[in-house]
Amino acid sequence: MTVQHARESLNVSVRPLAETDLDAADRIFRLAFGTFIGLPDPATFAGDADFIRTRWRADPSAVFGAYVDGELAGSNIACCWGTVGFFGPLTIRPDLWDRGIGKQLLQPIMACFDRWGTRHAGLFTFPHSAKHLRLYQGFGFWPRFLTALMSRPVAAAPAEAPARWTKLSDAGADRKRLFAACREITGAIYDGLDLSLEMRAVAAQQLGDTVLVWRGDDVAAFAVCHCGAGTEAGSGTCYVKFAAVRPGPAAADDFEQLLAACDALARERGLQRLHAGVNTARHEAYVRLLQRGFRTDGQGVIMEKPNEPGYNRPDVFLLDDWR
């Protein structure tokens, strides 16, 4: 039987992923990535971190499963950050790789981006994998700069406390104003960029907290952080899923204060390691992380549609990784 004939013989249907399939989707996610990178036990990939259930709970309408003869074969997830969107993890059972299922799981993702009015879309993938690059290029995504996945031990408490910082969880009735302030910061970096959904997901699921750094009476920077097991961080870790600093002459100083505030949150939670991703096109932020003891644990290439920088510019102090 030829490969083409094998592809045609599959009875594949793609539909929204049901809550009852979350455990199976999580197993496939670990098996697929663990197999690809060559772990002795692929099922141990990502430890006790959780990428599938947390993203499904944030927006079930943007999570899709591929079913072969009624059995789950893989899944894909779209994420909406206002006018910016990304997708992943896209994972398929290894015994069904190279059978065309990935293309089918991308189609509803593109429909999500159309429905949301996404202006800039992207993904994180393996830079050495020609087949992944080829698949995504077929949907209009093009590789650009590398994204470094970085970490360091949580810093000891400084002799002097960092600049004033607060947590969204302590905001009470002021929360609506703080959401607006964070949208103002991201909107100044890229028109329409909005992390409200991520902030609400972290709060509703108790995944961590959103850290806010102040300059006078204004929010100067914020970071959406996952903390510990059962989140995208994993045990002992504070993962900065997204962070942004208001553009301007004080941006570099505010970025330093934001890192200090993330350290303070991690210490408060009893965590030992701080993780963050940064696209190397954001050169100033990348260099600051290196200077503050962060080291690269792994890296991937981001692919963007259209083939433009988006907010990946040298002077932008922003952390994320689109995994």
FITIKE-367373 format. One line per 2 residues: number of its first residue (from 1); their letters; for each residue y, x, z of C-alpha. Coordinates in steps of 0.1 Angstrom, whole numbers, plus 2048, in hexadecimal, padded with zeros to 3 digits. Layout:
<recs>
NUM) A) Y/X/Z; ...
</recs>
This chain:
<recs>
1) MT) 800/800/800; 822/80E/7F7
3) VQ) 83F/80F/810; 852/7F6/7FB
5) HA) 834/7DF/7FC; 831/7E3/822
7) RE) 855/7D9/826; 851/7BA/812
9) SL) 832/7B0/826; 845/7AD/847
11) NV) 84E/78B/853; 86F/793/864
13) SV) 888/77B/873; 8A8/784/884
15) RP) 8B8/76D/89E; 8CC/76F/8BF
17) LA) 8B7/781/8DA; 8AA/769/8F4
19) ET) 8AD/772/919; 887/770/91B
21) DL) 886/78E/903; 89C/7A5/917
23) DA) 880/7B8/927; 86F/7BE/905
25) AD) 890/7C9/8F6; 895/7E1/912
27) RI) 872/7F0/90D; 878/7F4/8E8
29) FR) 89A/804/8EE; 88A/81F/904
31) LA) 86B/824/8EF; 880/828/8CF
33) FG) 899/841/8DC; 87F/853/8F1
35) TF) 869/857/8D3; 885/862/8BC
37) IG) 891/87E/8D3; 86D/888/8DB
39) LP) 869/880/900; 846/886/90E
41) DP) 848/862/91C; 860/84F/906
43) AT) 861/832/91E; 875/847/937
45) FA) 893/849/91F; 8B4/840/931
47) GD) 8A3/83F/954; 8AF/821/968
49) AD) 8CE/81C/953; 8D0/7FA/942
51) FI) 8E1/7F5/920; 8D0/7D6/913
53) RT) 8D2/7BC/92F; 8F5/7C5/939
55) RW) 902/7C1/915; 8EF/7A1/910
57) RA) 8FE/792/92F; 921/79C/923
59) DP) 91D/789/902; 8FB/77A/8F9
61) SA) 908/76D/8D8; 90C/791/8CC
63) VF) 8E8/79D/8D3; 8CE/799/8B8
65) GA) 8A8/79E/8B6; 892/7A5/899
67) YV) 870/793/89B; 851/79C/886
69) DG) 838/780/886; 84A/772/8A5
71) EL) 848/792/8B9; 868/7A6/8C2
73) AG) 86A/7C5/8AC; 88E/7D1/8B5
75) SN) 8B1/7C7/8BE; 8D5/7CF/8B8
77) IA) 8F5/7C7/8CB; 919/7C2/8C0
79) CC) 936/7CA/8D8; 959/7BC/8D4
81) WG) 977/7D0/8E0; 992/7BA/8D1
83) TV) 999/7C6/8AD; 980/7E2/8B3
85) GF) 95A/7DD/8B1; 93B/7F2/8B3
87) FG) 916/7EC/8B5; 8F7/7FA/8C5
89) PL) 8DF/802/8D1; 8CC/7F9/8B1
91) TI) 8A8/7FF/8BA; 887/7F7/8A8
93) RP) 863/7FC/8B3; 857/81E/8A6
95) DL) 839/80F/895; 851/7FA/880
97) WD) 86A/816/877; 874/81A/852
99) RG) 86B/7F6/84A; 88E/7E8/843
101) IG) 892/7D7/865; 8B1/7EB/86D
103) KQ) 8C4/7DD/84F; 8BB/7BA/85A
105) LL) 8C7/7C0/87D; 8E9/7CC/86F
107) QP) 8F0/7AC/85C; 8F8/796/87A
109) IM) 90D/7B2/889; 923/7B3/86A
111) AC) 927/78D/86E; 932/792/892
113) FD) 94D/7AA/886; 958/792/86C
115) RW) 95A/775/885; 96D/78A/89E
117) GT) 986/797/885; 97C/7BB/88C
119) RH) 994/7D3/87B; 982/7F4/884
121) AG) 95C/7F6/88A; 945/812/893
123) LF) 925/81F/8A2; 917/83E/8B3
125) TF) 8F8/84E/8A3; 8E5/86F/89F
127) PH) 8F8/888/88A; 8D8/899/87E
129) SA) 8C6/87A/872; 8CC/875/84D
131) KH) 8BA/853/84D; 8D1/845/867
133) LR) 8F0/851/855; 8E3/843/835
135) LY) 8DB/821/844; 8FE/81D/853
137) QG) 910/82A/835; 900/80E/822
139) FG) 915/7F6/837; 935/809/832
141) FW) 935/81F/851; 93D/844/84D
143) PR) 938/862/864; 956/872/873
145) FL) 95A/888/892; 940/88F/8AC
147) TA) 941/87D/8CE; 937/893/8EC
149) LM) 924/883/909; 931/897/926
151) SR) 92C/899/94C; 933/8AD/96B
153) PV) 92C/8AA/990; 944/892/9A2
155) AA) 961/8A7/9AE; 966/8AC/9D3
157) AP) 982/899/9E3; 9A3/8AB/9DB
159) AE) 9BA/8B8/9F6; 9D4/8A0/9EA
161) AP) 9CA/87C/9E0; 9CE/874/9BB
163) AR) 9EB/85F/9B0; 9EA/83A/9B9
165) WT) 9CB/829/9AC; 9BB/808/9B2
167) KL) 99C/7F4/9A8; 99B/7D4/994
169) SD) 983/7C6/9AE; 99E/7C8/9C8
171) AG) 9B9/7B7/9B2; 9B4/793/9BD
173) AD) 9CD/77B/9AD; 9DE/798/99B
175) RK) 9C0/79D/984; 9CF/78A/966
177) RL) 9ED/7A1/966; 9D7/7C0/967
179) FA) 9C2/7B4/94A; 9E3/7B0/937
181) AC) 9EE/7D3/941; 9CE/7E3/935
183) RE) 9D1/7D0/914; 9F4/7DE/910
185) IT) 9E7/802/915; 9CB/7FE/8FB
187) GA) 9E1/7EB/8E3; 9FA/808/8E4
189) IY) 9DD/81F/8D9; 9CE/808/8BE
191) DG) 9DC/7E6/8B6; 9C6/7CA/8C4
193) LD) 9AE/7E2/8D8; 9A4/7CD/8F6
195) LS) 98A/7D6/911; 98C/7B5/923
197) LE) 968/7AC/91C; 95B/7CD/92A
199) MR) 971/7C9/949; 965/7A6/94F
201) AV) 940/7B0/949; 943/7CC/963
203) AA) 952/7B4/97C; 93B/797/976
205) QQ) 91B/7AC/976; 927/7C3/992
207) LG) 920/7E1/97C; 93C/7F6/98B
209) DT) 962/7F2/98A; 981/7F7/975
211) VL) 998/813/983; 9BD/810/97F
213) VW) 9D6/82D/981; 9FA/824/988
215) RG) A1B/834/97F; A35/822/994
217) DD) A2F/7FC/98F; A1D/800/96E
219) VA) 9F9/806/966; 9F8/828/955
221) AF) 9D3/82B/94E; 9B2/819/955
223) AV) 98C/821/953; 96F/808/951
225) CH) 953/818/965; 92E/811/969
227) CG) 91F/81D/98A; 8FB/824/992
229) AG) 8D9/815/98A; 8D6/7F6/975
231) TE) 8F6/7FD/962; 8FD/813/944
233) AG) 902/830/95C; 8E1/833/96E
235) SG) 8D9/841/991; 8F2/858/9A1
237) TC) 90B/855/984; 92D/847/97E
239) YV) 930/841/958; 953/83D/94A
241) KF) 94B/824/92E; 96F/822/923
243) AA) 990/831/92F; 9B2/831/920
245) VR) 9D5/83F/929; 9F6/830/91F
247) PG) A04/846/903; A24/85A/90B
249) PA) A30/87A/91A; A1D/874/93B
251) AA) 9FC/86D/92A; 9EB/88F/931
253) DD) 9F5/88D/956; 9E9/869/959
255) FE) 9C8/873/949; 9C3/88D/964
257) QL) 9CB/873/97E; 9B2/85A/96E
259) LA) 996/874/970; 99E/87A/994
261) AC) 99D/854/99B; 97B/852/98A
263) DA) 96F/86D/9A0; 97C/85A/9BE
265) LA) 96A/83B/9B3; 94A/84F/9AF
267) RE) 94D/85E/9D2; 954/83C/9E0
269) RG) 934/82F/9D1; 920/84D/9DC
271) LQ) 919/85A/9B9; 914/87E/9AF
273) RL) 91C/881/98A; 938/876/973
275) HA) 930/86E/94F; 948/867/932
277) GV) 948/868/90C; 964/875/8F7
279) NT) 968/877/8D1; 972/89B/8C8
281) AR) 98D/88E/8B1; 99F/885/8D2
283) HE) 9A5/8AB/8D6; 9BC/8AB/8F4
285) AY) 9A5/894/908; 987/8A8/8FE
287) VR) 997/8C9/909; 9A2/8BB/92A
289) LL) 97F/8B0/932; 972/8D3/92B
291) QR) 98D/8E2/940; 983/8CB/95D
293) GF) 95F/8D6/95D; 94F/8BD/946
295) RT) 933/8CA/930; 922/8B9/912
297) DG) 8FF/8AB/91A; 8FB/89E/8F7
299) QG) 90E/893/8D9; 90E/87B/8BC
301) VI) 923/872/89E; 937/853/89C
303) ME) 938/840/87B; 956/82A/874
305) KP) 95F/80E/85D; 977/811/84C
307) NE) 976/837/849; 995/83C/85E
309) PG) 99D/84C/87F; 9A3/82C/892
311) YN) 9AD/837/8B5; 99C/859/8B1
313) RP) 9BB/86E/8AF; 9C3/890/8BF
315) DV) 9DE/883/8D7; 9CB/864/8E4
317) FL) 9BE/866/908; 9A1/84F/906
319) LD) 97C/851/910; 95F/83E/900
321) DW) 940/845/8EC; 934/826/8DA
323) R) 910/82A/8E4
</recs>
